Structure formats: C-alpha cells, structure tokens
Amino acid sequence: MTVHEIWAGLDIGKEHHHCVVIDGQGERLLSRRVLNDETELLQLIGDVLALSEDVLWAVDINHGCGALLIGLLLGHDQPMAYITGLAVHHASAGYRGQGKTDARDAHVIADQARIRRDLGILRPGDEVAVDLRTLTARRTDLVCDRTRQVNRLRAQLLEIFPALERALTLTNQGPVLLLTGYQTPAAIRRAGVRRITTWLKNRKVRGAAEIARITVEAAEAQHTALLGEKLAAMMVARIAKGVLALNEEIAELDALIGARFRQHPDARVISSLPGMGSMLGAEFLAATGGDMEAFGSVDRLAAFAGLAPVPRDSGRVSGNMRRPRRYHRGLLRAFYLSAMASLRSCPASKAYYERKRSEGKTHKQALLSLARRRANVLWAMLRDGALYQTSPPVTSAA
C-alpha cells in the first residue's frame, strides 16, 4: 500500500463535516468545520492539496450525506479510504481523553488511516451500480412497508372477522383486492358467491370463484356483528388499498431494476448463473459496485458477504469457527437466495447440497456452503467474462 505524506480524516455530518489533516508524525496540520456545500468543500479540497498533493482522504460514511464530498473527491482523482463508524468508535477508546467531539473523531479517522495498512480504497462503483443501489434500497423500504401494512390488515380484520382472516392469504393480490369491497360477514352473505365471483373477475383476479367460495363460507360461520364493526371495516378497506398501491409501486420498481440491470456490461454473465436472476443480480451489483478488483480475491468477497467463517480461538480452545459479525447483509441475502433457487434448476448445485447434507450439515449450513461455492464460480465467470456452463468444455486430443 502506498505511504502518503499527509492524511485527511473527515467526520461526516448531515449539515457540516469536520476535517482534520495530520502528517507522518501525527501532528495536526489543519482542523476545520465545513458546511456540506459544494463551494466550501471545494475550498477545503484546495486548502488540503496546498499542504501536499500526496494525501489520503478517509471518511466514516460512504453514501448519503457524504455523497457530495465523495463525488467532489472523485472528480479531483483523490484516493479515499473508508472506515466504519463502529471501527472509529472502538479505536477512539485507545486515544487519550474520554470526550467526544467532531474534531476528535476526525483526528481518530485520520490517524487510523495513517497507521493501518489494511484499509481498502473506496470505489463507489459505476453509474449502473449506483443506480441499482438506489433502486434496490427503495424496493427494500417498500417491501418492509408492505409487510407492516399486511400485518396491520390482519390485526384489524381479526378484530371484526376472525374466520375471514384465517381463510384468506393476505400476501396474495386477490384476497387483498376483495377486502377493498367486502369486509363484514353480513355484507358478504348478502352478496353471495356468484356476485362476489363476478366482482372479482371484473377486476381480473385469478381464482375468483375459489376466493368467493371460501369468503362466503367464512361469513356463514359468523352471524354476530361486533362493536365498532362499521368503522373497522372502513379501516380494513383503507389499509387494503394501501397494500395494493405498494404492490403496484414495487412492480414498477421491479421493471426499472430489471431494465437497468440489463444495461450493465456484466449482466449477461451474472444472470447466466442458475438462480441468479435480474433482481438478485441487481442486489449483487448494488452491494459490490460491480468492481471485483476492489476485493482483490474471492476470499475477500466471501468474507464481505459473511460466507467465510473466522476462527474464534482462545487458550486451549482451537479450531472454533464462526460467522463474522461484520458483513454485508444484502450481499449475503443475494448469495443465499440464489443458492436456494438453484436447487430447483441446477443439477450441480443440487448434488453439492445433497453431499453436504450427507456429511451431517443442516439445511442452512448446506445452503451456506453452496453459496460459498457459487461465490467462487461467479468470481471466475466475471474474471474470465464467461457464461456459466453446466459442465466443463471437452477438448479433443491432438
């Protein structure tokens, strides 16, 4: 790793950042609080470069409120190291004093960048990967919102109509759509199976007759109108409409993610791996930035994804392995779900999984082992620019 002349540590904040610049002996050359504004940040960059052109910048946030600063530094071809906020917090305990200020945190960041040689250079990724990071993050928020709304819908329906809450699968579109029009036992009995079936078919619901049948059966099981039923029914309809709106927005995002993913130069290679479709491939690019050179080796990629166990030895205890505590949850999810999906479509993955199960591993352990193996395969595919092949090519003897 290149040894620089000075190090600039930046404690990132929403409105202001604090920058501390130190030299090779750890002496402070500059300490300044700057507004998160282009003009002031450009002035800071110019003042730091005036001290020395050979500078390593270190930040504790690599997105969000630090995006403008990172973009300006990238525009000036400045190298950046990323130190997590948790690492800064733990490191600060080794410095004199117990107070906490932005200036002290910035000094710790700069000094850690000066001392440590294992910090990776920050590479935000190409434009497609950055867009996919934005789109997949938004989709995750919407999916979490939908789950919360569905749970609230269940709870509200349970207060007035427990039989219908049991009968309907509210993770499906059709039952949720039904609740926008019918919520109470009496209203469902008055409508009957035929009218509800027609109402659902007019809204292009699959299995309309079956949904109508189980709905009316649930209504026949309850003839008591509970207190607050009228207002609760209005809330059920309102929540159900909210769930449908979320479903529509998620579907639109899925289309955007798929289209943007296919524009990445590695999309064809990634999607050729069984189980790694456009959605999980987009999550993979969003987590890694699409630049495998940033990791250096497949082992570091696996460690970043939480697929490489780390030793936990002490004294006479040795050979004790565990999953690392710090890893990218989104990347682990992409590898894990793609490994699960590959069991249905890839004989090689199925055979590897069954071999691990025969060795005594649990289902989850075998899937994690398969995900680790597939990380090796995907790394080699991206390195060589080659599509996945079910079996190695056979070459004829000369």
N, C-alpha and C positions, 0 to 999 in steps of 0.2 A: 504494500500500500504506500502511496506517495506521502512523504512527510512535507507538510506545508509550513510556511513561515508564520502565519497567524491563523487564528480560529475565531469565527464569529458565531456566538450562541444566541439564539432567538427564542424567547419565551412568547409564544403566540397567544394573542388575546382577541376577543371579538372586536373591540374598538381600537385598542392600542397593542403594539408589540414592544418588548424591551430587548434591546440588543447590547451584548457585551462582547468586546473583542479583546483577546489575550494573545501574548506572544509565546515563544517556545519555553520560556521560564514560568509561564502562568501569570505574568504581570498584566494588569488591566491597562489596555491602550485606549479604550472607548467604552462608554456606558451611556446609552441614550434610550429614552422612551419616545416612540414614533407612532403617529396616527396610522391606522390601516387605510392609507390613501396613496394613490399612485405617485403624486408629486413628492410627498415626504419619503416614501420608500425608495424612490429613485435617488433622492438626495442622500439617503443613508447608504445605499449601494455605492454611490460615487465617493462618499467620505471614507468608507471602508477600503475600497480599492485604492484610494490615495495613500493609505497606510502601507499597503502591499498588494501587488497583483496576484500573489500566491496565497490565496485564502480558501479555507474550507468552511462553508456555512453549515450550521447544524440547527435543526428545528425539532420541536416536540409534537407538532401536528402536521400531517401531510395532506390535508384536504380541508374543506370547509372554510373557516375564517382565515386559514393560511394560504388559500388558493392564489390570491392576488400576488402576494410576496413570492410564492414559488414560481408563478408564471413570469414575474419580472426577472427573477434569478435565472430561470431557464433561458429567457431572452438575451441575457448577458453571458450565457455559456458558463455559468458558475457551478462548481461542484457542490452538492448538498448531501449531508448525512442526516439520517432520521433516527432519533432516539425517542422511544415511547415515554409517555408521561409517567408510567409506573416505574420505568427504569430510572428516570430522573429523580423521582420521589425516593427510591431506595438509595440511590447514590448520594443524595443530599445529606443522609444521616452520617456519612463519613467526613463531612466538612465541618469546620468549627462554627459553633453557634447553632441555636435552635430556632431562630426567627425564620419567617418565610416571607420573601418579597419577590417581586418580578425580577429585580436586578440580581438577586441571589440565585434564582432559578436559571436565569440566562447565563450567569457565570458557571454554574454547575454544568449546563449543557455544553458550553464552550470548552470547559476543562475536560469533560468526558470525551469530547471529540478529539481533543489533543492527546489524551492518554491512550484511549482504546484504538486498537487496530482492526477490530472485528466488525466495525460498523459498515453496513452496506451503503453504497451511494444511491441516493434517491432517484428513481426513474419513474415518473408519473405514468408512463405508457403512451401509446399513440392515441390519436384522436378517436378512433373507433372504440378502443378500450375505455377511454374516459367517458364517452357517451354511454357505453354499456354499463359502466359503474353507476351513472346517474339513473339510467332506466331500471336496472335491476334493484337498486336501492328503493326507488319509488314503488316498484312492484312488491317488494317485501313489506313496505309500510301498508300498502293496500290489502295484502293478504292477511296481515295481522289485524287490520281494521275489520275485515270481513269476518274473521274468526270471532272477534269480540262481539260483533253485531249478531252473528248467528247464535252465540251463547246467550246474548240478551234476549233474542227472539224466543229461544227455548224457555228461558226463565219466565218471560211474560206469558207465553202460551200455557205454560204449566199451571199458572195461577187460575186460569178460567176453563181450560180444556185439556186435562192430563192425557186422556185417551188419544187425542189427535197428536199431541206432542210425541207420544210413544210410536204412533203409526207412521208418521212422516219422516223421511230422511231429508233433513233441512240443509244438508250440504249439496243437494241436487237443485237444479233450477226450477223444475216443475212444481214441487211442493211449496217452494218459497213463493212462486207466482200465484199459486192457489190462495195463499194467505193474504194476498192483496185484495181479494174479492170476497172470501169467505173465512170467518174466524170463529163463529159461535155454533154450538150444536143445533140450536133452533133454526138458524138461517140455512144451515147445510141440509137439515131434514126437509125444509120447505122446498129447497131447490131440487133435491133428488139426484140420483146418479146420472140420468140422461141429460139434464140441463147442465150439470157441472162438467160432464164429459164434453158437451158441445162448447161450453165456455172455454175449456182448456184447449180443445182442438183449434178453435178460432185464434188462439194465441200461440199455435204451433208447438204445443207441449207434447213430448214423446210419452207414450204410455198413459195417455189421458184417461182411458177407461179404467185402468187399474188404480190410478191415483184417486179417481172419483169413487170407485168402489170402496177402498179402504177408508176414505174420508167419511162416507155415509155410514159405514159400519161403526166407526168411532163415534159418530153423532148419535146413533141408535143406542149406544152404551151409556150415554149421559143425557138425562132429561131435566137436570137441575140447573137453573140459572144462578150463578154465584154473584155475590155482591161486587159491584164495580165492573161487571162484565162488559157493559157498553163502552166505557172509556178504555178499558184494557184491550178490547177488540180494535179500537181506533189506533192504539199504540202498536199492536201486532201488525196491522196493515202498514203503518208508517215505517216500522223497522224493516218489514219485508221489502218495501220499496227501496229502502236504503241499501239492503243487501243486493238487490237486482242492479242498482246503479253501480255498486262496487264491482259486481261481476262484469258489467259492460266495460268499465274503465280498465279492469285487469285484462280483458280480452283485447282491447285496443292496444294496451302496452305490450302484450304478447306478440302482436303483429309487428309493432315497432321494433321490439327486441330482435325478432327473427330476421327482419329486413336489414337491420344494422349489423347484426352478427354476420350475415352472408357477405357483407362488404369487406370484412377483414381478410387479409391475404391467407391466413391460416385456417379459415373457417372450413374449407373443404377437408383439410387434413383432420381437424379436431372432430368434425361431425362423422367422419368415417369410422371412428372408434365405436364399437357397439355399445349402446346405452347412453352415449354422449350426444344428445340431440342439440337443437339450436338453443334451447333455454339453459341447459346445464353448461353447454359450451360458452354461452354468453357470460354465465357466472364465473366460469374458469378464467376467461379473458379479463373480466372486471376485477377479479382478485389478484391476478398476476401481472396485469398490464400488457400481457401478450409478449413480453420480452423475457425469454428463457435465459439470456445471457446475464440478467440481473441476479440469477440464483447461482450460476456457475456450475452446479452439478445437480443431478436428480435427487441426491440425498438431501440437499438443502431445500429443494422444492418439497420433498416429502415431509421434512421437518416443519416447514412453513404451514403445511396442510394438517399437521398433527398426526401424520401416518408413520412417523419414525419414533419408536419408543426410546426413552432415555434412561440411563441407569440411575438407580437410587440406592447406592451402597453406603454403608456406614459400619466401621469397625469390622466385626466378623461376618456381617451380612454382606453378601456379594451376589451378583447375578440377578438382582431385583430390578425389573424393568417396569416402567410406567409410561403413560401417555404424557407428553409435555403439557405444561399448564398454559403456555403462551403459544397459540397457533391461530390461524385464520379460520374462523368457524364457517364462513361462506365457502372457502375452498374445500374444506373437509366435507361439507354438505354436497358439493358438486361431485366429488370423487365417490362418496358413499352411495348417493342415489344412482349414479351412473353404473356403479358396480352391481347394485341391486337390479337395475333394469337389464343389465347384460346377461343375467342368469336366464332370461326368457328368450334371448336371441343369439347368444354366442356359446357354442358348444365348448370352446376352450375355457371360457370363464366358468361355465357350469362344472366342468371337470376339475378345475383348480379348486373351486369352492367345495365340491364333494370330497376332494382329497384332504383338505384342511379339516372338514368335519370328521372324517375317518381318523384323523390324528388326535381327536378329542377336543377340538375347539368348539366353542359355542357358535350359534348363528352369527352373532355380532362380531365375534373375533374372526371368524372365517371371512365375513364381508370386508372387514378392515384389512385383512391380509390380501384379499383380492384387489381392494382399492390401491394398496401399496404396489402390487404387481402391475396394475394398469397405469399407475403413475410412471413406472419405468417404460412401459410401452409407449405412452403418449409422448414422453420426453424424446425417445428415439425417433418417433414419427415426425415430431416438429424439428428435430435436429437435421434429419435427412430430407424433410419435405416429402415424405412418402405416405401414401394412404395405407390404412390397415388392411392386412391380408390374413385370411383365416389360417393359412399355412405358409411356411417359407417357400419361396420360389425354388423349383428344382432345376439345376443346371446340368446339362448333359456332359458327359466326359469327353475330353478332347480326343 
